[in-house]
Every structure is written in structure tokens, then in C-alpha cells.
Amino acid sequence: MRAVEQLIRAGLEEMGLAAKASPDAPALLAEYGRRLLEKNRVMNLTAITEPEDVAALHMLDCAALLDFAGLEGKTLIDVGTGAGFPGLALKILVPSLSVTLLDSLNKRLDWLAETAEALGLDQVTTLHARAEEAVHSPALRERFDFAAARAVAALPVLCELCLPFVKVGGAFLAMKGPEAGTELEEAREAIALLGGRAAGVSPYAIPGRSEARRLVVVEKVSPTPERYPRRWAKIQNHPL
């Protein structure tokens, strides 16, 4: 994985992020990628199966968030973390970040916990739960500086699931594709209802890749009403 480590290191330099990332990050991200592809042979973790693509489309994609959020010493919950993106990658990049990885599939979380331990990472918590249920717990509601999601759900749905985790003064970071601007317009009413304010859509590029990437930042400006989020069936059938 030496070549992958060099690819990540060069990518961080090209993106202007090397100074914002831990010096150990390229080697640890490469090892994370190796473990991901190894486990992917027996568990469906990613559709991306070439080491170079993992480096670019997972690791460097997540690293782009360092340009838009000051994560040092903060808390972040990754909602629907899957194989740990962006939460575990961000933890590797910013070791002082405290991360909670939330997912509804326990076997993924078991693997993530093993991987975090193998990489020598602390302040990594795994949480087996559904977001719309877990966030009604006082221990989790409005307790995080950031919530993040790299999910295929529409932005109004993601905001209802994620904004209630964020404390006032924090932000929700939604990793999206080229339709992010349209999604944001469709989500503005929901964002206001949930105590948020759209800070905008920021494009970013991954070195050597043509895929359009966007980050939607939603600031938390007031508490989310207690009735949100609703039950999953209602969220799906009647989006805000």
C-alpha cells in the first residue's frame, strides 16, 4: 500500500490540505483502505474495489471537508456511516476530533471498532441505532458540534435525521453531488423548520478526478422542535 500512501499524500498536497492533516494520516488512511478492501471480500462495504480509487473517492473525498469546517477538538457524529465515511477518515486526519459512528448494521460497526483499535485511534464510539430513534435520547440530542452524512437520501430527509444531533452554533455537513444546489432549494423550508440556516453549497475537486462534488453546510441557529425527527415511515412518505 506504499503507492496508495503516496497517492494520498500527494493528493492532500494538491488540495492544499497537508498542513491541516496529521502527518501520520496518509499512512493510516492507506492502511484503512487496505483493511477495507480485505474485509470487502466477505462483507459488502464498498462498490469501489481498486486501491487507487479508494484513495481518491473515499479518503481524499472525505479530506475535502477540512477546507470547510474546523474540526480540531470538536465532536462529530457520522449518520449512516457505512464503511466509516466520512467519520473515521476525518478522525484519522484530525486526531483531536471525537467521533461517533452511527449505523443500523451492527456487523459494520464491529469491523469499524476493530479497525479503529488496530489503527491506534481513541475517542471513536460506535452506535448501533436508527438515527430517527437515537436522536430522541437526551444523551445524543443537540450534543455534537457537527453531524455529517455522505448518503444518497434527499437533503430534506437528511436534515430531519441529522440536524437534531447538532448543538446550536454547530453545523450539519452533507456530502452531495452535482444536484446539491437544487436539493438545497427544495430543503430550505425544512431547514428553517428544524432550526437550521443554509450556509451554501461549496464545490470541491479531487485530484485527477472529474466527478462533480459539493458540500452543503447547514448551520444550527436554534433548537430543533422536539417532534422532529418523526417516524421513518412518515419521513419517507411525507418529507418536510
C-alpha positions as CSV (number, residue, x, y, z in Angstrom):
1,M,0.0,0.0,0.0
2,R,3.0,2.3,-0.2
3,A,1.8,3.6,-3.6
4,V,-1.6,4.3,-2.1
5,E,0.0,6.2,0.8
6,Q,2.0,8.3,-1.7
7,L,-1.2,9.0,-3.7
8,I,-3.0,10.2,-0.6
9,R,0.0,12.3,0.5
10,A,0.3,13.9,-3.0
11,G,-3.5,14.4,-3.1
12,L,-3.5,16.3,0.2
13,E,-0.7,18.5,-1.0
14,E,-2.5,19.3,-4.3
15,M,-5.7,20.1,-2.4
16,G,-3.8,22.4,0.0
17,L,-4.8,20.2,3.0
18,A,-1.4,18.8,4.0
19,A,-0.9,21.4,6.8
20,K,-4.4,20.7,8.2
21,A,-4.0,16.9,8.4
22,S,-2.0,14.8,10.8
23,P,1.5,13.8,9.5
24,D,0.5,10.2,10.1
25,A,-2.7,10.5,8.1
26,P,-1.5,9.2,4.7
27,A,-0.1,6.0,6.1
28,L,-3.1,5.4,8.4
29,L,-5.6,6.1,5.6
30,A,-3.7,3.7,3.3
31,E,-3.9,1.0,6.0
32,Y,-7.6,1.8,6.5
33,G,-8.1,1.3,2.7
34,R,-6.2,-2.0,2.8
35,R,-8.4,-3.3,5.6
36,L,-11.5,-2.1,3.8
37,L,-10.7,-4.0,0.6
38,E,-9.7,-7.1,2.5
39,K,-13.0,-7.1,4.5
40,N,-15.0,-6.2,1.4
41,R,-14.3,-9.7,0.1
42,V,-16.6,-11.2,2.7
43,M,-18.8,-8.2,3.6
44,N,-20.4,-5.6,1.4
45,L,-18.7,-2.4,2.5
46,T,-17.9,-0.6,-0.8
47,A,-18.5,-0.8,-4.5
48,I,-15.1,0.8,-5.1
49,T,-12.6,-2.0,-5.3
50,E,-9.4,-0.6,-6.7
51,P,-6.9,0.7,-4.2
52,E,-6.2,3.9,-6.2
53,D,-10.0,4.6,-6.4
54,V,-10.4,4.0,-2.7
55,A,-7.6,6.6,-2.1
56,A,-9.3,9.2,-4.3
57,L,-13.0,8.6,-4.0
58,H,-13.1,7.7,-0.3
59,M,-10.1,9.1,1.5
60,L,-9.4,12.3,-0.4
61,D,-13.1,13.0,-0.9
62,C,-13.6,13.0,2.9
63,A,-10.4,15.0,3.4
64,A,-12.0,17.8,1.4
65,L,-14.2,18.7,4.4
66,L,-11.1,20.1,6.2
67,D,-11.4,23.1,4.0
68,F,-15.0,23.9,5.2
69,A,-15.0,23.0,8.9
70,G,-12.6,23.5,11.8
71,L,-12.7,20.0,13.4
72,E,-9.8,20.3,15.9
73,G,-11.0,19.3,19.4
74,K,-14.6,19.1,18.2
75,T,-17.3,16.4,18.3
76,L,-18.8,14.8,15.2
77,I,-21.5,12.2,14.6
78,D,-21.4,10.4,11.3
79,V,-25.0,9.4,10.5
80,G,-25.3,6.3,8.4
81,T,-21.5,5.8,8.5
82,G,-21.4,2.6,6.4
83,A,-17.7,1.8,6.0
84,G,-16.8,4.8,8.1
85,F,-17.0,7.6,5.6
86,P,-16.6,10.4,6.4
87,G,-16.3,9.9,10.1
88,L,-13.4,7.5,10.6
89,A,-11.4,9.1,7.8
90,L,-11.8,12.6,9.4
91,K,-10.7,11.1,12.7
92,I,-7.5,9.9,11.1
93,L,-7.0,13.3,9.5
94,V,-7.7,15.2,12.7
95,P,-6.8,13.1,15.7
96,S,-8.2,15.5,18.3
97,L,-11.7,15.1,16.8
98,S,-14.1,12.9,18.8
99,V,-16.2,10.8,16.5
100,T,-19.4,8.8,16.9
101,L,-20.1,6.4,14.1
102,L,-23.9,5.6,13.8
103,D,-25.2,2.8,11.7
104,S,-28.1,0.4,11.7
105,L,-26.0,-2.6,10.8
106,N,-24.0,-3.9,13.7
107,K,-21.5,-6.1,11.8
108,R,-20.3,-2.9,10.0
109,L,-19.8,-1.2,13.4
110,D,-17.9,-4.3,14.8
111,W,-15.5,-4.0,11.9
112,L,-15.1,-0.2,12.3
113,A,-14.4,-0.7,16.0
114,E,-11.7,-3.3,15.2
115,T,-10.2,-1.1,12.6
116,A,-10.1,2.0,14.9
117,E,-8.4,-0.1,17.5
118,A,-5.9,-1.6,15.0
119,L,-5.0,2.0,13.8
120,G,-4.5,3.2,17.4
121,L,-7.4,5.6,17.4
122,D,-9.1,6.8,20.6
123,Q,-12.3,8.8,21.0
124,V,-14.1,6.7,18.5
125,T,-17.6,5.5,19.5
126,T,-19.8,3.1,17.5
127,L,-23.5,3.4,17.9
128,H,-25.9,0.7,16.6
129,A,-29.2,2.5,16.1
130,R,-31.5,4.2,13.7
131,A,-30.9,7.9,13.6
132,E,-34.6,9.0,13.9
133,E,-34.9,6.9,17.1
134,A,-31.5,7.5,18.7
135,V,-31.6,11.3,18.5
136,H,-34.6,11.5,20.9
137,S,-32.2,10.4,23.7
138,P,-31.1,13.3,25.8
139,A,-27.5,11.9,25.7
140,L,-27.4,12.5,22.0
141,R,-29.8,15.3,21.1
142,E,-28.1,18.6,20.2
143,R,-24.8,17.3,21.8
144,F,-22.5,17.4,18.7
145,D,-20.5,20.3,17.1
146,F,-21.0,18.6,13.7
147,A,-23.1,16.0,12.1
148,A,-22.0,14.6,8.8
149,A,-23.6,12.3,6.2
150,R,-22.4,11.0,2.8
151,A,-25.7,9.4,1.9
152,V,-28.0,9.1,-1.1
153,A,-31.1,10.3,0.7
154,A,-32.6,13.6,-0.4
155,L,-31.5,16.7,1.6
156,P,-34.8,17.4,3.4
157,V,-34.7,13.8,4.7
158,L,-31.0,14.1,5.7
159,C,-31.7,17.4,7.5
160,E,-34.5,15.9,9.6
161,L,-32.3,13.0,10.6
162,C,-29.1,14.9,11.2
163,L,-29.8,18.4,12.4
164,P,-31.4,17.3,15.7
165,F,-28.0,15.9,16.7
166,V,-26.3,19.3,16.3
167,K,-25.9,21.8,19.1
168,V,-26.8,25.4,18.4
169,G,-23.7,27.0,16.9
170,G,-22.7,23.8,15.2
171,A,-23.3,22.6,11.6
172,F,-24.5,19.7,9.5
173,L,-22.2,18.8,6.7
174,A,-23.9,17.0,3.8
175,M,-21.7,15.5,1.1
176,K,-23.5,15.7,-2.2
177,G,-23.1,15.5,-6.0
178,P,-23.9,17.9,-8.8
179,E,-27.6,18.3,-7.9
180,A,-26.8,19.8,-4.5
181,G,-28.0,23.3,-5.4
182,T,-31.4,22.0,-6.5
183,E,-31.7,19.8,-3.4
184,L,-30.9,22.8,-1.2
185,E,-33.6,24.9,-2.7
186,E,-36.1,22.1,-2.1
187,A,-34.8,21.7,1.5
188,R,-34.9,25.4,2.6
189,E,-38.3,25.2,4.3
190,A,-37.3,22.0,6.1
191,I,-34.0,23.5,7.2
192,A,-35.8,26.6,8.7
193,L,-38.3,24.4,10.5
194,L,-35.6,22.3,12.0
195,G,-33.6,25.2,13.4
196,G,-31.1,25.5,10.6
197,R,-29.8,28.0,8.2
198,A,-28.3,27.1,4.9
199,A,-24.7,28.5,4.6
200,G,-24.5,27.5,1.0
201,V,-23.1,24.9,-1.5
202,S,-19.4,24.6,-1.9
203,P,-17.9,22.8,-4.9
204,Y,-14.6,20.9,-4.5
205,A,-12.4,18.8,-6.7
206,I,-10.5,15.6,-6.1
207,P,-7.1,15.5,-7.9
208,G,-7.2,13.5,-11.1
209,R,-11.0,13.0,-11.0
210,S,-13.8,14.6,-13.0
211,E,-16.7,13.8,-10.7
212,A,-18.6,16.8,-9.5
213,R,-18.5,17.1,-5.7
214,R,-20.4,19.5,-3.5
215,L,-20.6,20.1,0.2
216,V,-23.8,21.6,1.7
217,V,-23.2,23.3,5.0
218,V,-26.3,23.9,7.2
219,E,-25.7,25.9,10.4
220,K,-27.7,25.2,13.5
221,V,-29.1,28.5,14.7
222,S,-31.9,27.4,17.1
223,P,-33.1,24.2,18.8
224,T,-34.9,21.6,16.8
225,P,-38.5,21.2,17.9
226,E,-39.0,18.1,20.0
227,R,-41.3,16.5,17.5
228,Y,-38.5,16.0,15.0
229,P,-37.4,13.7,13.6
230,R,-40.6,11.8,13.0
231,R,-41.0,8.1,12.5
232,W,-39.2,6.8,9.4
233,A,-42.3,5.9,7.5
234,K,-43.6,9.4,7.9
235,I,-40.2,10.9,6.9
236,Q,-40.2,8.8,3.8
237,N,-43.8,9.3,2.8
238,H,-44.2,12.9,3.8
239,P,-40.8,14.8,3.6
240,L,-40.7,18.2,5.1
